[in-house]
Amino acid sequence: MQQILKFMRKTILIAIFTMLSGMIMAQSKCFWVFFTDKNETQFDPYSYFDAKAIARYQQCGADLYDISNYPLNDSYVNAVGSYSNEVFGESRWLNAVGVETTDDNAALIAQLPFVARVQEIVSNGAMASFNGTEQSEFSNVLNDDEPVDILTDQVKRFGGQHFVDKGIDGKGLRICVMDGGFPKVNTHPAFQHLRDNNQIIKTYNFPNKKEDVYGWSTHGTMVLSCIAGINEEGQKLGLATGAEFLLARTEIDPEPFKEEVWWAQGAEWADKNGADIINSSLGYGKDRHWTKDMDGTSYVAKAANKAVEKGILICNSAGNEGDDSRWMTIITPADAENVICVGGIDANLEQYRHISFSSFGPTADKRRKPDVVAFGEAQVANPSGGFTSAFGTSFASPLTAGFCACAWQTKRDLTALQMKAEIQKSCDLYPYYDYAYGYGVPQAAYFTNELKPAERSFNLVQEKDGVKIVVPKVFENQDVFINVEGADGVLLGYYKVYPDSTGIKLNNKDFGQGKKLNVSYNGFYDSCPISGMGGDIKLAANNIRIHGQDGTFKKVDAEGWQKTTYFQYDYNLPNTTWNGFNRHFAFGRRWMYGKSYKIGMGLGLDWNRFVAKGQIPDAMEVADRETIMRQMQLRGELLQRVVIRLWGINWDLGVYGGINALRRVKIVDNLKWQDAEGNPTKPYNSKVASYYNYCRAMNLFEYGATTRISYSIANMLNIGVYGSYRLSPVITKEDFLIGSPHNQPSPWSVGIEFELMP
């Protein structure tokens, strides 16, 4: 009977494991469904568009009657809906719907005659914020006896005083902010001026299909304050305090599939309602895509480019993956050709430093991104009350969007693409460029015609064996920016070096295959052609701070198998006989493939310790016996992982098998002399230990099932609880030590696990 029960238990566990695996694979997913045409649809732009949208179309020369503006064919949408759990979004521009359905139904949808293709939407997106630090007031608030400075440092960095002096505040521009919610924007004092002047024109909540957006994620409130907020001291948090606003909720937490559809819908809604600028502090990167996908071809990138064609300027966060070696590029839709991709720098008015988390360029197809940078640490409105400090390219982007509104106010005759070019030209490093800083920080003086020409701060001297950068005067806190450019315009290396009075010498061999040397120092730019001699790029100078090296800039594509190192410490649960401190320790490597759903394998070393304590009632000499069994095992595992990125949670389910390379048994007897009636004849003697270096009674092979739930910290460490169930016996020989094959150590183990990511 015991053997039957044991077999049934194993069978049930395997069945549960198989069922759960099947549930993971067969669950509903989300898909884009693209239609072949818009036959039998009608469209009147003058009843559809806001008057400001029509004016924008006419000003930029876009076609109001373009087929992309026509609605979808309702019969197509209804037919697809009959195969779906939900049609959760529609995009006119892409001629597509977002649906939730199973793989089988998606295959049926793909066979419909009016369906061009069906594409799965994988994983989830993320708001590009990094973190926040609570504080009651700004660190730069002045004393009561000092005059109030109208600008915070985050807008001073743009030279924002030039706009203030000219009365430029974004008036006449309409900005759409797409985010995860805007709690307390309707009550927070940072936005009192927007409410008093009716500057919030429209709102829409795409996930909930209603107008209310004043709840949910605090991220949107903080972002909006970086465009148009005013703090309690009357200081501007953003420059566009006079602009009008459209607020769109396009993200929910958590939502593993639908945001890209809502992003596209939000862009179309902004277009319809007369937006001039869109700020998107959102991104879809390593949680959804591979690095090779960051080439401007994602569907949100296509929607973003379409918006710019229709006259809308878009600012998008570059992303916060700069310190993640597995994902060293920007995110989409910041990779779109026509989008202003905004990276982050330290909040410092004196020094120019890349903030560690801000994503680096280039795009997967080697285009130049980011375009510009701004503070990656910002003072923002806190929905809980007061103000706080927050970190992320989420806040660099709206700071730039507010600047763009003011800049465009000075040049309203320009199209969005022309304005993007002007924003780049206004930057304090332009025409120098690199993949950390873009063209630098845009400057208001460029648009108020107050930008003074930079004075020459260095000379490039051609020498026989290379080029020397001669710096006559060293400026405090000013670095020399240097890049080496290939014939195709791709940067082969870029550096930021603090110079000394001897200058900086670059030898021919230092240039690799470079064709052009570009240098910027204290606002002055110069370049010269070079002829490399091959070899790695290095700099023969002191105080070098390197931001990039070779053609790939040591950016690791997160393709293929991703490696991690794990450490486990488990406790083998006791039972009646095996009632000692039973423990298990392991470490090894895992190789995982996938995004939100991963498959993987692992290889490691395990150490098990089982302890049994009991009495030997029939012995004349042994009263108590302790058995300690130790195993060292070479163990492999196969597993699957479900990743909930917005919560940072991973759930693993897998099986393992191992070979017990070392099996060692220690038996400790407490000796006691007694007569036949059990009466003691001698006092207790000391313990006697016996050692067995191998044990044929212990199983050579082990196998079982495992599961774990872990939490991901900054994409560097997973910490979780771990459990396993051993399906194989530990003891295989009758009446071995204490117990038998039917008296096994508990099969259950529970403990903790640490998984380190490179």
C-alpha positions in Angstrom: 0.0 0.0 0.0 2.8 2.4 0.8 4.4 1.8 -2.6 1.0 2.5 -4.3 0.6 5.7 -2.3 4.1 6.8 -3.1 3.6 6.2 -6.8 0.3 8.1 -6.7 1.9 11.1 -4.9 4.7 11.3 -7.6 2.1 11.0 -10.4 0.0 13.8 -8.9 3.0 16.1 -8.5 4.1 15.5 -12.1 0.5 16.1 -13.3 0.3 19.4 -11.4 3.6 20.5 -12.8 2.4 19.6 -16.4 -0.9 21.3 -15.9 0.7 24.5 -14.6 3.1 24.5 -17.5 0.2 24.1 -19.9 -1.7 26.9 -18.2 1.2 29.2 -18.7 1.6 28.3 -22.3 -2.2 28.4 -23.1 -3.2 31.6 -21.4 -4.7 34.5 -23.3 -2.3 36.9 -24.9 -2.5 40.2 -26.5 -2.0 40.8 -30.2 -2.0 43.6 -32.8 -4.3 42.7 -35.7 -3.6 44.7 -38.8 -6.2 45.1 -41.6 -5.6 45.2 -45.3 -7.7 48.3 -46.1 -10.3 50.8 -44.9 -12.9 50.1 -47.6 -16.4 51.5 -47.0 -15.4 54.1 -44.4 -16.1 57.8 -44.5 -14.3 60.7 -42.9 -15.0 64.4 -42.3 -11.8 66.1 -40.9 -13.7 69.3 -40.0 -16.1 67.6 -37.7 -13.4 65.2 -36.3 -10.5 67.6 -35.6 -10.2 70.4 -33.1 -9.7 73.8 -34.8 -6.1 73.9 -33.5 -5.4 70.6 -35.1 -6.7 71.8 -38.5 -4.5 74.9 -38.2 -1.5 72.7 -37.4 -2.2 70.5 -40.4 -2.4 73.5 -42.7 0.7 75.1 -41.3 2.9 72.0 -41.7 1.4 71.0 -45.1 -0.1 67.7 -43.9 -3.1 66.2 -45.6 -6.3 66.3 -43.5 -7.8 63.6 -45.8 -4.9 61.3 -45.5 -6.1 57.7 -45.3 -4.4 57.3 -41.9 -7.0 59.6 -40.4 -10.0 57.5 -41.7 -11.7 55.3 -39.1 -11.4 51.5 -39.1 -14.0 49.3 -40.9 -16.5 48.4 -38.1 -17.3 45.1 -39.7 -13.7 44.1 -39.6 -13.4 45.1 -36.0 -16.6 43.2 -35.1 -15.5 40.1 -36.9 -12.1 40.1 -35.1 -13.9 40.8 -31.8 -15.9 37.6 -32.1 -12.7 35.6 -31.8 -11.4 37.7 -28.9 -11.9 38.0 -25.2 -11.6 41.8 -25.6 -10.9 44.4 -28.3 -9.1 46.9 -26.0 -7.8 49.5 -28.4 -8.0 50.8 -32.0 -5.4 52.7 -34.1 -6.5 54.6 -37.2 -2.9 55.4 -38.1 -1.8 51.7 -38.0 -5.2 50.4 -39.3 -5.1 47.9 -36.5 -6.8 46.8 -33.3 -5.4 45.4 -30.1 -7.1 42.2 -28.9 -6.8 39.8 -26.1 -7.2 36.2 -27.2 -5.6 32.7 -27.3 -3.0 31.5 -29.7 -5.5 29.3 -31.4 -8.0 32.1 -32.0 -5.2 34.4 -33.1 -4.4 31.8 -35.8 -8.0 31.8 -36.9 -8.0 35.7 -37.0 -5.0 35.6 -39.2 -6.9 33.6 -41.8 -9.7 36.2 -42.2 -9.5 37.7 -45.7 -9.3 41.3 -44.5 -6.5 40.7 -42.0 -3.0 41.6 -43.2 -1.2 40.1 -40.3 -1.4 39.3 -36.6 1.5 40.0 -34.2 1.8 39.2 -30.6 2.4 42.0 -28.1 4.9 40.6 -25.7 5.5 41.6 -22.0 5.1 45.0 -20.5 6.3 48.6 -20.7 7.5 50.8 -18.0 7.4 54.4 -16.9 10.9 55.7 -17.2 11.2 57.0 -13.6 14.1 55.8 -11.5 13.2 56.6 -7.9 12.2 59.5 -5.6 13.4 60.9 -2.4 10.8 62.6 -0.1 11.5 66.1 1.1 9.3 68.9 2.4 10.8 71.7 0.3 13.4 72.4 -2.3 17.1 72.5 -1.3 17.6 75.7 -3.3 14.8 77.7 -1.6 16.2 81.1 -0.5 16.0 82.7 2.9 13.2 85.0 3.7 15.4 88.0 3.7 16.7 87.3 0.1 14.9 88.0 -3.1 13.0 85.0 -4.5 14.6 83.4 -7.5 11.9 82.7 -10.0 13.7 79.6 -11.5 14.8 76.3 -10.0 18.2 75.0 -11.1 16.6 72.4 -13.4 15.3 75.2 -15.7 18.3 77.5 -15.1 20.3 74.9 -16.8 18.5 75.7 -20.0 19.3 79.4 -19.6 15.6 79.8 -18.8 16.0 83.3 -17.5 16.2 84.5 -21.1 12.7 83.2 -21.7 11.4 84.7 -18.4 12.9 88.1 -19.3 11.1 88.1 -22.6 7.8 86.9 -21.1 8.0 83.6 -22.9 6.1 80.8 -21.1 4.7 78.5 -23.8 1.5 80.5 -24.3 -0.3 79.4 -27.5 1.2 75.9 -27.4 -0.8 72.8 -26.5 1.0 69.9 -24.8 -0.3 66.4 -24.4 1.2 64.5 -21.5 0.8 60.7 -21.8 1.4 58.8 -18.5 0.0 56.5 -15.9 -2.2 58.9 -14.0 -2.4 62.4 -12.6 -3.5 62.2 -8.9 -4.1 65.6 -7.2 -3.4 67.6 -10.3 -6.9 68.9 -9.8 -6.1 70.1 -6.3 -2.3 70.4 -5.8 -1.1 74.1 -5.4 1.6 73.5 -8.0 -1.0 73.5 -10.7 -3.3 76.3 -9.3 -2.5 78.6 -12.2 -3.4 75.9 -14.7 -6.8 75.5 -13.1 -7.5 79.2 -12.6 -6.8 79.9 -16.3 -8.6 76.7 -17.6 -5.3 75.5 -19.2 -6.2 71.8 -18.9 -8.3 71.5 -22.0 -9.2 67.8 -22.1 -8.4 64.5 -20.3 -8.9 60.9 -21.2 -8.3 57.6 -19.5 -7.7 54.9 -22.2 -7.6 51.9 -19.9 -10.9 52.8 -18.2 -12.4 54.4 -21.3 -13.5 57.6 -19.5 -12.4 61.1 -18.9 -11.2 60.9 -15.3 -7.4 60.8 -15.0 -7.0 62.3 -11.5 -5.8 59.1 -9.8 -3.7 56.0 -10.2 0.1 56.5 -10.7 1.8 59.5 -9.1 4.3 59.5 -12.0 2.2 61.7 -14.3 1.7 64.3 -11.6 5.4 64.6 -11.1 6.1 64.7 -14.9 3.5 67.5 -15.5 5.1 69.6 -12.8 8.4 69.4 -14.7 6.6 71.1 -17.6 4.5 73.7 -15.9 4.6 73.4 -12.1 5.2 76.3 -9.7 6.5 75.5 -6.2 5.3 77.1 -2.9 8.0 79.8 -3.2 6.8 80.9 -6.6 9.6 79.2 -8.5 9.1 77.5 -11.8 9.6 73.8 -11.9 9.1 73.9 -15.7 9.2 76.6 -18.2 5.9 76.2 -20.0 3.6 77.6 -17.3 1.5 79.4 -19.9 0.8 76.4 -22.2 -2.4 74.5 -22.5 -2.6 70.8 -21.6 -4.2 67.5 -22.7 -3.8 64.8 -20.1 -3.9 61.1 -21.3 -3.7 58.1 -19.1 -2.2 55.3 -21.2 -0.5 53.1 -18.6 -1.7 50.9 -15.7 0.2 49.0 -13.1 0.6 46.2 -13.7 -0.5 45.5 -17.3 1.7 43.1 -19.3 0.5 43.7 -22.8 -1.7 46.7 -23.7 0.2 49.9 -23.2 1.7 50.1 -26.7 -1.8 50.1 -28.2 -2.9 52.8 -25.7 0.2 54.8 -26.5 -0.7 54.8 -30.2 -4.3 55.7 -29.4 -3.1 58.5 -27.1 -1.0 60.0 -29.9 -4.0 59.9 -32.2 -6.2 61.5 -29.5 -3.5 64.2 -29.1 -3.5 64.8 -32.8 -7.3 65.1 -32.9 -7.4 67.6 -30.0 -4.8 70.0 -31.4 -1.7 69.0 -29.5 1.5 70.7 -30.7 3.8 68.7 -28.4 3.6 65.3 -26.8 5.7 64.4 -23.7 6.1 60.6 -23.2 8.0 59.7 -20.1 7.2 56.1 -21.0 9.2 53.4 -22.7 9.2 49.9 -24.0 12.6 48.2 -23.8 14.2 45.3 -22.1 10.9 44.1 -20.6 9.3 43.7 -24.0 11.9 43.8 -26.8 15.4 42.8 -27.7 18.1 45.4 -28.2 18.0 44.7 -32.0 14.4 45.9 -31.9 15.4 49.4 -30.9 15.8 50.5 -34.6 12.8 52.7 -34.9 10.5 50.0 -36.3 8.3 49.2 -33.3 4.7 50.1 -33.7 4.9 52.9 -31.1 7.9 54.3 -33.0 5.9 54.2 -36.2 3.0 56.0 -34.4 5.4 58.6 -33.1 6.9 59.2 -36.5 3.4 59.5 -37.9 2.5 62.1 -35.3 5.5 64.2 -36.2 4.5 64.0 -39.9 1.2 65.6 -38.8 3.1 68.5 -37.1 3.4 67.3 -33.5 6.8 67.6 -31.7 7.5 64.6 -29.4 9.9 64.4 -26.5 10.5 60.9 -25.1 12.7 59.7 -22.2 15.8 57.8 -23.3 15.3 55.2 -20.6 17.1 54.3 -17.4 19.2 51.3 -18.5 22.5 53.1 -18.6 23.9 51.0 -15.7 22.4 47.7 -16.8 25.1 45.8 -18.8 22.4 43.5 -20.3 20.6 46.4 -22.0 22.8 49.2 -23.1 20.8 51.2 -25.7 17.7 53.4 -25.6 14.1 52.4 -25.5 11.2 52.8 -27.9 9.6 55.1 -29.0 12.6 57.3 -28.2 14.4 55.4 -31.0 12.0 56.8 -33.6 13.9 59.0 -36.1 11.7 62.1 -35.6 11.4 62.0 -31.8 13.5 64.1 -29.5 15.2 61.5 -27.3 16.1 63.0 -24.0 18.9 61.6 -21.8 19.9 62.7 -18.3 22.8 64.5 -16.6 23.6 65.2 -13.0 21.7 68.1 -11.3 24.7 70.4 -11.2 25.1 73.9 -12.7 28.9 73.7 -12.6 29.9 70.3 -13.8 28.7 68.3 -16.8 28.3 64.7 -15.8 26.2 61.9 -17.3 23.8 60.5 -14.6 24.6 56.9 -14.2 21.2 55.4 -15.1 20.5 57.4 -18.3 20.5 55.1 -21.3 23.3 55.4 -23.9 22.9 55.4 -27.7 23.2 54.6 -30.5 20.1 52.9 -31.8 20.3 49.3 -33.0 20.8 50.5 -36.5 23.6 52.9 -35.3 21.6 56.2 -35.6 22.4 59.0 -33.2 20.4 59.0 -30.0 19.9 60.5 -27.5 19.3 63.9 -29.1 19.6 66.2 -26.1 20.0 65.9 -22.3 18.6 67.6 -19.2 18.7 67.1 -15.5 18.0 63.5 -14.5 17.2 64.6 -11.0 14.3 67.0 -10.7 12.3 68.8 -8.1 8.6 67.8 -8.6 5.2 68.1 -7.1 4.4 65.4 -4.7 0.8 64.1 -4.9 0.9 63.4 -1.2 1.5 67.0 -0.6 4.4 69.5 -1.0 7.3 68.7 -3.2 9.9 66.0 -3.6 13.1 65.1 -5.5 12.8 62.4 -8.1 15.3 60.7 -10.4 15.0 59.4 -13.9 15.0 60.4 -17.6 11.2 60.6 -17.0 11.9 64.1 -15.7 14.6 65.1 -18.1 12.0 64.6 -20.9 9.2 67.0 -19.6 11.8 69.6 -18.6 12.8 69.5 -22.3 9.2 69.5 -23.5 8.5 72.7 -21.5 11.6 74.3 -23.0 10.4 73.2 -26.5 7.1 75.0 -26.0 8.8 78.2 -25.1 11.3 77.8 -28.0 8.5 77.2 -30.5 6.6 80.2 -29.2 9.5 82.3 -30.6 9.4 80.5 -34.0 5.7 79.6 -34.7 6.3 79.4 -38.4 8.5 76.3 -38.1 7.3 72.7 -38.6 7.8 70.1 -35.9 10.8 68.6 -37.8 12.3 72.0 -38.3 11.8 72.8 -34.7 13.6 69.5 -33.7 16.6 70.6 -35.8 16.6 74.0 -34.1 16.4 72.5 -30.6 19.5 70.4 -31.5 21.4 73.5 -32.8 20.6 75.4 -29.6 22.5 72.8 -27.5 25.6 73.9 -25.6 27.8 71.1 -27.2 26.5 71.5 -30.8 27.8 70.5 -33.3 29.7 68.1 -31.1 27.8 64.9 -30.4 28.2 61.7 -28.5 26.1 58.8 -27.3 26.0 59.9 -23.7 25.2 63.6 -24.0 23.7 63.9 -27.5 24.2 67.5 -28.6 24.0 68.7 -24.9 21.5 70.8 -23.1 19.3 73.2 -25.2 19.8 76.9 -24.5 17.1 79.6 -24.4 19.6 82.3 -25.5 19.6 80.7 -29.0 15.9 81.5 -29.4 16.0 85.0 -27.9 19.0 85.9 -30.2 21.2 86.4 -27.2 23.6 83.5 -27.7 27.1 84.8 -27.8 29.7 83.1 -30.0 32.0 80.9 -28.1 35.6 82.0 -27.9 38.3 79.7 -29.0 39.4 77.6 -26.0 41.8 75.2 -27.7 43.8 74.5 -30.8 44.2 71.3 -32.8 47.8 70.9 -33.8 48.6 68.3 -36.4 51.9 66.6 -35.6 53.9 63.9 -37.4 52.6 61.1 -35.1 49.2 62.4 -34.4 47.1 65.3 -33.1 47.7 67.4 -30.0 44.9 69.4 -28.3 46.5 72.5 -27.0 44.6 74.1 -24.1 46.0 77.6 -23.4 43.7 78.1 -20.4 42.3 75.5 -18.1 38.7 76.3 -17.0 37.5 75.0 -13.7 35.0 72.2 -13.9 35.1 72.2 -17.7 36.0 68.9 -19.5 37.2 68.4 -23.0 34.7 66.4 -25.0 36.3 64.2 -27.7 35.0 61.7 -30.1 36.4 59.7 -33.0 34.1 59.4 -35.9 34.1 56.7 -38.6 33.6 57.2 -42.3 29.9 56.2 -41.9 29.3 58.8 -39.2 29.2 56.1 -36.4 31.3 57.0 -33.4 34.2 54.7 -32.7 34.9 56.2 -29.3 34.0 59.1 -27.1 35.6 60.6 -24.0 35.3 63.3 -21.5 38.7 64.4 -20.2 39.7 67.1 -17.7 42.8 68.8 -19.3 46.0 70.0 -17.9 48.4 72.8 -19.1 50.4 70.3 -21.2 47.3 69.6 -23.4 46.2 66.3 -24.7 48.2 64.2 -27.1 46.5 61.7 -29.4 48.8 59.4 -31.4 47.8 58.0 -34.8 47.5 54.5 -33.4 45.0 55.8 -30.9 42.4 56.5 -33.5 41.6 53.0 -34.7 39.8 53.2 -38.0 38.6 56.7 -37.3 38.3 59.3 -40.1 37.5 62.5 -38.1 38.3 63.9 -34.7 35.7 66.1 -33.0 36.5 68.2 -30.0 34.4 70.6 -27.8 35.7 72.6 -24.8 34.0 75.4 -22.9 31.4 75.9 -25.7 34.0 76.0 -28.6 34.0 73.2 -31.2 36.6 72.2 -33.8 37.4 69.1 -35.8 40.0 67.7 -38.1 40.4 64.6 -40.4 42.6 61.8 -39.1 44.2 58.7 -40.6 44.3 55.8 -38.2 47.0 53.2 -38.0 44.7 50.5 -36.5 44.6 49.3 -32.9 42.5 50.0 -29.9 41.4 53.6 -29.0 43.3 55.0 -26.0 44.2 58.4 -24.8 47.6 59.5 -23.7 46.4 62.0 -21.2 45.8 62.4 -17.5 42.5 62.3 -15.6 40.7 60.3 -18.3 37.0 59.5 -17.8 35.9 57.2 -20.5 32.3 56.9 -21.6 32.8 54.6 -24.5 35.3 52.5 -26.3 34.9 50.6 -29.5 32.3 50.6 -32.2 29.7 48.8 -30.0 30.7 50.9 -26.9 30.7 47.8 -24.9 27.0 47.6 -25.0 25.8 44.1 -24.5 22.9 43.0 -26.6 20.4 41.2 -24.4 19.9 38.5 -27.0 20.1 34.8 -26.6 20.8 33.1 -23.3 21.1 35.4 -20.3 23.4 34.1 -17.5 22.9 34.4 -13.8 24.6 33.1 -10.7 22.5 31.7 -7.9 22.9 30.9 -4.2 20.4 28.8 -2.2 20.1 28.0 1.5 17.3 25.6 2.3 15.9 23.7 5.3 14.8 20.2 4.8 11.7 19.8 6.9 11.9 17.3 9.8 9.7 14.3 10.4 9.4 11.7 13.1 12.7 10.0 12.6 14.7 12.6 10.6 14.2 15.2 13.2 17.6 16.9 13.4 18.7 20.1 11.7 18.5 19.1 8.0 19.9 21.7 5.6 20.8 22.2 2.0 23.2 24.7 0.4 23.8 25.2 -3.3 25.3 27.5 -5.8 25.6 27.5 -9.6 24.8 29.1 -12.9 21.5 29.5 -14.9 20.9 30.3 -18.5 17.6 31.8 -19.4 16.0 32.7 -22.7 13.0 35.0 -23.1 11.3 38.1 -21.8 8.1 37.9 -19.7 8.0 34.1 -20.2 11.4 32.4 -20.0 12.8 28.9 -20.3 16.1 28.0 -18.9 18.5 25.5 -17.5 20.9 25.5 -14.6 24.0 23.6 -13.4 25.3 23.7 -9.9 26.8 22.0 -6.8 24.6 21.0 -3.9 25.3 20.0 -0.3 22.7 18.1 1.7 22.8 17.2 5.4 20.2 14.9 7.0 20.1 14.1 10.7 18.2 11.3 12.4 18.0 10.9 16.2 16.4 7.9 17.9 16.8 5.1 20.4 17.8 1.5 19.8 15.6 -0.3 22.4 16.9 -3.9 21.8 20.6 -3.1 22.2 22.5 -3.9 25.4 25.1 -1.2 24.8 23.6 1.5 22.6 20.8 3.6 24.1 20.8 6.5 21.7 22.0 6.9 18.1 22.5 9.9 15.9 22.9 9.4 12.1 24.3 12.2 10.0 24.2 11.8 6.2 26.0 14.2 3.9 25.7 14.4 0.1 27.5 16.5 -2.5 25.6 16.5 -5.7 26.2 17.7 -9.2 22.7 19.0 -10.1 21.0 20.2 -13.3 17.6 21.8 -13.7 15.1 22.7 -16.3 12.8 25.6 -15.5 10.3 28.1 -16.8 9.9 31.6 -15.5 7.0 34.0 -15.6 8.1 37.7 -15.1 5.8 40.4 -13.8 8.0 43.3 -14.6 5.9 46.2 -13.2 5.9 44.5 -9.8 9.5 43.1 -10.2 8.2 39.6 -9.4 9.5 36.3 -10.9 7.8 33.0 -10.6 9.8 29.9 -11.4 8.6 26.3 -11.9 11.0 23.5 -12.8 12.4 20.0 -12.3 15.9 19.0 -11.3 18.0 15.9 -11.4 21.4 15.2 -9.9 24.2 12.7 -9.3 25.4 12.3 -5.7 29.1 12.5 -6.3 30.0 12.1 -2.6 27.9 10.2 0.0 29.3 10.2 3.5 27.7 8.9 6.7 28.6 9.5 10.3 27.0 7.4 13.1 27.3 8.7 16.7 26.4 6.2 19.5 25.8 7.0 23.1 27.0 3.9 25.0 25.2 2.6 28.1 25.8 -0.8 29.9 22.7 -2.6 31.2 21.6 -6.0 32.2 18.8 -8.1 30.7 16.2 -6.4 32.7 17.4 -3.0 31.6 19.1 -2.0 34.8 22.3 0.0 34.4 25.4 -1.8 35.3 27.9 0.9 34.4 27.7 4.7 34.0 27.4 6.3 30.6 30.5 6.2 28.5 31.6 8.8 26.0 30.1 9.0 22.5 31.6 6.7 19.8 31.6 7.9 16.2 31.8 5.7 13.1 32.4 7.1 9.6 31.5 5.7 6.3 33.1 7.4 3.3 30.7 5.9 0.9 27.3 4.3 1.4 25.7 2.0 -1.1 22.5 2.3 0.8 22.1 5.9 -0.2 20.6 6.7 -3.6 23.1 7.6 -6.3 20.6 9.6 -8.3 18.1 12.3 -7.1 15.3 14.2 -8.9 12.4 16.3 -8.0 10.4 19.5 -8.7 11.1 23.1 -7.7 9.4 26.4 -7.4 10.4 29.9 -6.3 9.0 33.4 -6.1 11.6 36.2 -6.2 11.7 40.0 -6.3 14.0 41.8 -8.7 16.0 44.7 -7.3 17.3 47.2 -9.9 17.8 44.4 -12.5 20.9 43.3 -10.5 19.6 40.9 -7.8 16.7 38.6 -7.4 15.8 37.7 -3.8 13.2 35.1 -3.2 11.8 32.1 -1.3 12.5 28.7 -2.7 10.9 25.3 -2.3 11.5 21.9 -3.7 9.9 18.4 -3.5 12.2 15.4 -3.8 10.6 12.6 -5.8 13.5 10.1 -5.4 14.3 8.2 -2.2 17.4 9.0 -0.2 17.7 5.5 1.4 17.5 2.4 -0.8 18.5 -0.4 1.6 16.4 -2.1 4.2 17.0 -1.5 7.9 19.8 0.9 7.2 21.0 2.9 10.2 17.8 4.4 11.6 15.0 3.8 9.2 14.5 1.9 5.9 13.5 2.7 2.4 10.0 3.4 3.8 11.3 5.8 6.4 12.8 8.6 4.4 13.8 12.2 5.2 11.1 14.6 4.4 10.9 15.4 0.7 10.1 19.0 1.3 12.7 21.8 1.5 12.1 25.5 1.9 14.6 28.4 2.0 15.9 31.5 0.4 17.7 32.2 -2.9 19.8 35.0 -4.2 20.3 35.3 -8.0 22.9 37.7 -9.2 22.7 39.1 -12.7 25.8 40.3 -14.6 
